[in-house]
Amino acid sequence: KFYIETYGCQMNVYDSHILRSILKEMGWEEVNNEREADLIILNTCSVREHAEKRVMGRIWMVGRFRNKKLGIVGCMAQRLKERLLEIPHVLFVAGPDEYKKIPELIEKGGLADSLGYELYREIFPEQRGVSAFIAISRGCNNFCSYCIVPYVRGRERSRPPEDIIEEVKRLVDMGVKEITLLGQNVNSYRYGSVNFPGILAGVAEVPGVERVSFLTSHPKDFSRELVDVMASVDKVVKYLHLPLQSASNRVLRDMKRKYTFEEYMEKIELVREKIPELTLTTDLLVGFPTETEEDFQKTIDAVKKIEFDQSYMFRFSPREGTLGSMYPDPISEEEKLRRLSELIRVQNEITGRKPLKEIGKKKRVLICDRAKKGGMLGRDETGKLVVVDGGKIGEVVDVVIEKVSGWTPLGRVIEKQKHTAGRISQG
């Protein structure tokens, strides 16, 4: 019996599904807690120091189970291979491209031999539920100065479009209605003549697919062609996560982000002109070693101007081996926390106002789950969470938003069971 614990991004969630497929093929049975498991696997994240500290704490905690095998996989495993294997109760360590070695590692232990840049083409992981992830590319070529990802996940490579479409069809057969396409830099996808707008439109055409979304985009690769597909294809969710990181051109240059704030704004203005109802989210990083107070205030001003629906906000922590870790870091931890707290306060004020504008609007909501406090939980055409008073999991229902609880719109179903999988017309 095995138990997998996943840390970090959606790509790691998808990779855990790959691990499940490999283990189940070997005859292993998955359990929901570590106590029942013979094998515990921690799928780890290295993007920030805090994530690694959490995992190290868990590794030592799992060590109290003397009769269990422990495997460490993922980005932290790739970065700290030998150091992790020195921990007495760790049986094996494998990076993101080495999961095909898992059967051998369970038997013999140790480090996985690198298999090169893996795409796992022949593995179509099982995913149950309304929503599922599909990795359409792996790795990254950008080498932003603060980011460890290219060093632990390798150079960017795209999956063949026929593999992606085949996986979508298999997921639809399992009952999946919503597909999220994943990549470290998803909109730079290219395989032969097929680019990202092409594969996005292709997935939306698969019968049975209700919704298609994608994560995460890079501003330098965000094209007018992609905006046109987002605007014209009904099944593409009107949601965009476009990391800004900083609004200071000098800091963006030092981060090696390959765009200016003005170029970022041009793309935002274009997509909002074409898709006025767009849900827009971003990533912001404060306390980068070369960020001054003036630079930070530019980011604050940009957040107020753009009014993101939500931001994922972090303070800089140096990642060993990156260019950013080599900069002198004159900013104290206290100052980084102050800037982060101010940024969170500004964003929360904006995020808190947004749902009130939804009252009275009609939405088409894909029901995903039961809400914790009663009713059903779903997402509208722009990816926003909505709690509704009816409908069944997997259905699309027409809803009118009547009120807001916290940041969550509450809706009343006005036409039940009118829309089911594969019957929403595509524009």
C-alpha positions in Angstrom: 0.0 0.0 0.0 1.2 3.5 -0.8 0.5 7.1 0.3 1.5 10.2 -1.7 1.8 13.7 -0.2 2.1 16.5 -2.7 3.6 19.9 -2.2 3.9 22.9 -4.6 2.3 23.7 -7.9 -0.3 22.1 -10.1 2.5 20.4 -12.1 3.4 18.5 -9.0 -0.3 17.5 -8.6 -0.2 16.1 -12.1 3.1 14.4 -11.5 1.6 12.7 -8.5 -1.1 11.2 -10.8 1.8 9.9 -13.0 3.3 8.3 -9.9 -0.1 6.7 -9.0 -0.3 5.2 -12.4 3.1 3.7 -12.2 2.5 2.3 -8.7 -0.9 0.9 -9.5 0.5 -0.8 -12.6 2.9 -2.6 -10.2 0.0 -3.8 -8.1 0.2 -1.3 -5.3 -3.0 0.0 -3.6 -3.3 3.7 -2.7 -4.5 4.6 0.9 -5.5 8.0 2.3 -3.1 8.2 5.2 0.5 7.4 6.1 -0.4 5.0 8.9 -1.9 2.4 6.6 0.9 2.7 4.0 3.9 0.5 3.4 5.4 3.2 1.1 5.2 6.9 1.7 6.2 9.3 -1.1 6.7 13.0 -0.6 6.4 14.9 -3.9 8.4 18.1 -3.1 8.7 21.7 -4.1 11.9 23.9 -4.3 10.4 27.2 -5.5 10.9 28.9 -2.1 12.9 28.2 1.0 9.8 27.9 3.1 8.5 25.0 1.0 11.8 23.1 1.5 11.7 23.7 5.3 8.2 22.3 5.4 9.2 19.1 3.6 12.3 18.6 5.8 10.1 18.8 8.8 7.8 16.1 7.3 10.7 13.9 6.4 11.9 13.7 10.0 8.3 13.3 11.2 7.7 10.4 8.9 10.9 8.8 10.3 9.0 7.8 13.4 7.4 5.0 11.3 10.3 2.6 11.5 8.7 -0.1 9.3 7.8 2.1 6.3 9.7 2.9 3.1 10.1 6.6 2.3 10.7 8.0 -1.1 11.5 11.7 -1.9 10.6 12.9 -5.4 10.0 16.2 -7.2 12.0 19.4 -7.5 13.6 19.3 -4.0 14.7 15.8 -4.7 16.4 16.9 -7.9 18.1 19.8 -6.1 19.3 18.0 -3.0 19.7 14.4 -4.1 22.7 13.1 -2.2 21.9 15.3 0.9 18.4 13.8 1.1 19.7 10.2 0.7 22.0 10.7 3.7 18.9 10.9 5.9 18.8 7.4 7.5 15.2 6.5 6.8 15.0 7.8 3.2 15.0 4.8 0.8 15.1 6.5 -2.5 15.3 10.0 -4.2 14.1 10.7 -7.7 13.7 14.0 -9.7 10.8 14.9 -11.9 12.2 13.2 -15.0 13.0 9.9 -13.2 9.7 8.4 -12.2 9.9 5.5 -14.6 12.7 4.3 -12.3 10.4 4.1 -9.3 9.9 0.2 -9.6 13.6 -0.3 -9.5 14.1 2.2 -6.7 11.5 0.6 -4.5 13.4 -2.7 -4.8 16.9 -1.4 -4.5 16.8 2.1 -3.0 19.3 4.9 -3.8 19.4 7.6 -6.4 17.7 7.4 -9.8 19.9 7.6 -12.8 18.9 10.5 -14.9 16.7 9.5 -17.9 17.1 12.9 -19.6 14.2 15.1 -20.5 11.2 12.9 -20.0 7.7 13.6 -21.4 6.0 10.4 -20.0 4.3 10.0 -23.5 3.0 6.5 -22.9 1.5 7.3 -19.4 -2.0 8.6 -19.3 -2.7 9.1 -15.6 -6.2 8.4 -14.3 -8.0 11.4 -12.8 -11.5 11.2 -11.4 -13.8 14.1 -10.8 -15.1 17.1 -12.8 -11.7 18.8 -13.3 -8.3 17.5 -14.4 -4.9 18.8 -15.2 -2.9 17.9 -18.3 0.8 18.8 -18.7 1.3 19.9 -22.3 5.0 20.9 -21.7 7.7 20.4 -19.1 10.6 22.5 -18.1 11.5 26.1 -18.8 14.0 28.1 -20.9 13.6 31.5 -19.3 16.1 31.4 -16.4 14.5 34.2 -14.4 17.2 35.2 -11.9 15.2 34.3 -8.8 13.8 31.0 -10.1 15.1 27.5 -9.5 12.6 25.8 -11.9 14.9 25.5 -15.0 17.6 23.9 -12.9 15.3 21.2 -11.3 12.9 20.6 -14.2 15.2 21.1 -17.2 14.8 22.8 -20.5 11.4 23.3 -22.1 10.0 20.5 -24.2 6.4 20.2 -25.6 4.3 17.1 -25.9 3.0 16.0 -29.3 -0.5 17.4 -29.9 -1.9 13.9 -30.6 -0.8 12.7 -27.2 -2.6 15.7 -25.5 -5.8 15.1 -27.4 -5.7 11.4 -26.6 -5.3 12.1 -22.9 -8.2 14.6 -23.1 -10.4 11.9 -24.7 -9.5 9.4 -22.0 -10.3 11.9 -19.2 -13.7 12.7 -20.8 -14.4 9.0 -20.8 -13.7 9.0 -17.0 -16.3 11.8 -16.5 -14.0 14.9 -16.5 -15.7 18.1 -17.8 -13.0 20.7 -17.3 -9.4 20.5 -18.5 -6.6 22.8 -17.3 -3.5 22.8 -19.6 -0.3 23.0 -17.6 3.2 24.2 -18.3 5.9 26.1 -16.5 5.5 28.5 -19.4 2.4 27.1 -21.0 1.9 29.7 -23.7 5.3 29.1 -25.3 4.1 25.6 -26.3 5.1 24.6 -29.8 5.3 21.2 -31.5 6.0 21.4 -35.2 3.5 23.8 -36.7 1.1 23.6 -33.6 1.4 26.6 -31.2 -0.4 27.2 -27.9 -3.5 28.9 -29.4 -3.8 26.0 -31.7 -3.7 23.3 -29.0 -6.0 25.3 -26.8 -8.6 25.5 -29.5 -8.0 21.8 -30.4 -8.7 20.7 -26.8 -11.9 22.8 -26.7 -13.2 20.9 -29.8 -13.0 17.5 -28.1 -16.6 16.2 -27.6 -17.5 16.2 -23.9 -15.2 18.9 -22.8 -17.1 21.7 -21.1 -14.4 24.1 -20.1 -10.7 24.6 -20.9 -8.2 26.8 -19.0 -4.5 27.1 -18.7 -1.6 27.8 -16.3 0.9 29.6 -16.2 1.6 32.2 -18.9 4.6 34.3 -19.5 4.0 37.9 -20.6 6.6 37.8 -23.3 4.8 34.9 -25.0 1.3 36.2 -24.6 0.1 36.9 -28.1 -2.8 38.6 -29.9 -3.6 35.2 -31.5 -4.1 33.7 -28.0 -6.3 36.6 -27.0 -8.4 36.0 -30.1 -8.9 32.3 -29.2 -9.7 33.1 -25.6 -12.3 35.6 -26.8 -13.9 33.6 -29.6 -14.0 30.0 -28.3 -16.9 29.7 -25.8 -15.4 26.7 -23.9 -12.2 28.5 -23.1 -12.5 30.0 -19.6 -12.2 33.7 -19.5 -9.5 33.6 -16.9 -5.9 34.7 -17.2 -3.0 34.2 -14.7 -0.2 36.5 -16.0 2.6 37.0 -13.5 3.9 40.6 -13.3 6.4 40.1 -10.4 7.3 43.8 -10.3 6.2 47.1 -11.9 9.8 48.5 -11.9 11.5 48.1 -15.2 14.9 48.1 -13.5 13.9 45.3 -11.2 12.3 43.4 -14.1 15.6 43.7 -15.9 17.5 42.4 -12.9 15.0 39.5 -12.6 15.6 38.6 -16.3 11.9 38.8 -17.0 12.3 39.9 -20.7 9.5 42.5 -20.7 8.9 46.0 -19.5 6.0 47.2 -17.4 4.7 49.1 -20.4 4.7 46.0 -22.5 2.8 44.1 -19.8 0.2 46.9 -19.6 -0.3 46.7 -23.4 -1.2 43.1 -23.2 -3.5 43.6 -20.2 -5.3 46.4 -22.1 -5.6 44.2 -25.2 -7.1 41.2 -23.4 -9.5 43.4 -21.3 -10.7 45.2 -24.5 -11.5 41.8 -26.1 -12.8 40.1 -23.0 -14.3 42.7 -20.6 -15.5 40.1 -18.1 -12.0 38.6 -17.8 -10.8 37.3 -14.4 -7.2 38.4 -14.1 -4.7 37.1 -11.5 -1.0 37.5 -11.1 2.2 36.7 -9.1 4.1 39.4 -7.3 7.5 39.2 -5.7 8.7 41.8 -3.2 12.1 42.3 -1.5 14.2 41.3 -4.6 17.8 42.4 -3.7 17.8 45.4 -6.1 14.3 46.6 -5.2 14.3 50.1 -3.7 11.3 51.6 -1.8 10.6 53.6 -5.0 10.5 50.3 -7.0 8.2 48.8 -4.4 5.8 51.8 -4.6 5.7 51.4 -8.4 4.3 47.8 -7.8 1.8 49.1 -5.3 0.6 51.8 -7.8 0.4 49.1 -10.5 -1.8 46.9 -8.4 -4.1 49.8 -7.7 -4.2 50.7 -11.4 -4.7 47.2 -12.8 -7.0 45.9 -10.0 -6.2 42.2 -10.3 -8.9 39.9 -9.1 -6.4 38.1 -7.0 -2.6 38.1 -6.5 -0.2 35.4 -5.3 2.3 37.5 -3.3 5.7 36.4 -2.0 8.8 37.8 -0.5 12.2 37.0 -2.1 14.1 34.1 -0.8 17.4 33.2 -2.5 17.6 29.9 -4.3 21.0 28.3 -4.3 22.5 28.2 -7.8 20.4 31.0 -9.3 21.7 34.4 -10.4 19.5 36.1 -7.8 21.3 34.3 -5.0 24.5 35.9 -6.1 23.2 39.5 -5.6 24.2 41.3 -2.4 20.9 41.3 -0.4 20.7 44.6 1.6 17.0 44.2 2.4 16.3 43.0 5.9 13.8 40.2 6.5 11.8 42.7 8.6 11.6 45.1 5.6 10.6 42.3 3.2 7.8 41.3 5.5 6.6 45.0 5.8 6.5 45.3 2.0 4.7 42.0 1.7 2.1 43.0 4.3 1.4 46.3 2.6 1.0 44.6 -0.7 -1.4 42.0 0.7 -3.4 44.8 2.4 -3.8 46.7 -0.9 -4.7 43.6 -2.9 -7.2 42.4 -0.3 -9.0 45.7 -0.4 -9.4 45.3 -4.2 -10.3 41.6 -4.0 -12.9 42.3 -1.4 -14.7 44.9 -3.6 -14.8 42.8 -6.7 -17.6 40.2 -5.7 -20.1 43.0 -4.9 -20.1 43.9 -8.6 -21.3 40.4 -9.4 -24.7 40.8 -7.7 -27.6 40.7 -10.2 -25.5 39.1 -12.9 -26.4 35.9 -14.7 -23.8 33.2 -14.8 -23.3 29.7 -16.2 -21.8 27.6 -13.5 -20.1 24.2 -13.8 -20.9 22.4 -10.6 -17.7 20.8 -9.2 -18.4 19.8 -5.7 -20.5 20.2 -2.6 -20.0 23.4 -0.7 -18.8 23.0 2.9 -21.7 25.0 4.4 -24.5 23.7 2.2 -25.4 24.1 -1.5 -23.1 23.3 -4.4 -19.7 24.7 -5.4 -18.9 25.6 -9.0 -17.1 27.9 -11.3 -18.5 30.4 -13.8 -17.3 31.2 -17.3 -14.5 33.3 -15.9 -13.2 30.8 -13.4 -14.7 32.4 -10.4 -15.9 30.2 -7.5 -19.7 30.5 -6.9 -21.8 28.8 -4.3 -25.2 27.9 -5.7 -28.4 26.4 -4.2 -28.9 23.5 -6.6 -27.6 21.4 -9.5 -25.6 18.2 -9.7 -21.9 17.6 -9.9 -20.8 17.8 -13.5 -23.8 19.9 -14.7 -23.7 23.4 -16.0 -26.5 25.5 -14.5 -27.8 29.0 -15.1 -27.5 31.1 -12.0 -28.2 34.6 -10.9 -25.9 36.1 -8.2 -28.0 37.3 -5.3 -25.5 38.1 -2.6 -21.9 37.7 -1.4 -20.5 35.9 1.6 -16.9 37.1 2.3 -15.3 37.0 -1.2 -17.6 34.3 -2.6 -20.7 35.1 -4.7 -23.9 33.2 -3.8 -26.2 32.3 -6.6 -29.7 30.9 -7.2 -30.3 28.4 -10.0 -32.8 29.8 -12.5 -32.8 27.0 -15.0 -31.9 23.5 -13.7 -30.5 20.7 -15.8 -30.6 22.6 -19.0 -27.0 22.2 -20.0 -25.1 18.9 -19.8 -21.7 17.7 -21.1 -21.0 18.4 -24.8 -24.2 20.4 -25.4 -22.9 23.9 -25.1 -22.5 25.4 -28.5 -19.0 26.6 -29.4 -18.6 30.1 -30.8 
